[in-house]
Amino acid sequence: MCELPYEPSDWAEFSCVMDRPAQAIDVGPGGAVFAQSGAAALAQNLTLPRPIIWTAVDGERRAGLVVQAELHANDSNTVILGVVEPSGQNNVLLLEEASLLDEPSDEWFRLARASANFEEAAQ
């Protein structure tokens, strides 16, 4: 388990990386974000943790870390991501809904700090 909330500058040290499909027992604070039922789930080959930016349903830009990536159990063309925001909030996203980053950008740090209440997001 990882300590939540986390400091955005410590993103690379976030060690809750799943190299296999998560099981229900793995899901919890600082662990996996979701578990798929059925034997068809496969871990997706992505280097993790990975910074990510997406637009939430309410239109707000958000930032977090991908800690889990799996192929959808019923659709091998769909990748499901388990994302943890610095505040500790978990999110489940589709890969196509977000922008994966190799390294955190200035925007990622600004959004991540705002999420964790480290500073107010610039408008």
Long-range contacts (C-beta under 8 A, 24 or more apart in sequence): 1-28, 1-29, 1-30, 1-31, 2-30, 2-31, 3-30, 4-29, 4-30, 4-84, 4-87, 4-88, 5-86, 5-87, 5-88, 5-116, 6-65, 6-84, 6-86, 6-88, 6-116, 7-86, 7-116, 7-118, 8-63, 8-86, 8-104, 8-108, 8-109, 8-112, 8-113, 8-116, 8-118, 9-109, 11-49, 11-51, 11-65, 11-104, 11-112, 12-49, 14-49, 14-65, 14-67, 14-84, 16-49, 16-67, 16-84, 17-48, 17-49, 17-67, 17-68, 18-43, 18-48, 18-67, 18-68, 18-69, 18-70, 18-82, 19-43, 21-70, 22-68, 22-70, 22-82, 29-88, 32-67, 32-68, 32-82, 33-67, 33-68, 33-82, 33-83, 33-84, 33-90, 33-91, 33-92, 34-68, 34-80, 34-82, 34-92, 36-70, 36-72, 36-73, 36-80, 37-73, 38-73, 38-74, 40-73, 40-74, 41-70, 41-71, 41-72, 41-73, 42-70, 42-71, 42-76, 43-69, 43-70, 43-71, 44-69, 44-70, 44-71, 44-79, 46-100, 50-100, 50-101, 50-102, 51-100, 51-101, 51-103, 51-104, 51-105, 51-108, 52-81, 52-83, 52-93, 52-98, 52-99, 52-100, 52-101, 53-98, 53-99, 53-101, 53-105, 53-107, 53-108, 53-111, 54-83, 54-91, 54-93, 54-97, 54-98, 54-99, 61-107, 61-111, 62-91, 62-111, 62-115, 63-107, 63-108, 63-109, 63-110, 63-111, 63-112, 63-115, 64-89, 64-91, 64-112, 64-115, 66-100, 69-95, 85-112, 85-115, 85-116, 86-112, 86-113, 86-115, 86-116, 86-118, 87-115, 87-116, 87-117, 89-115
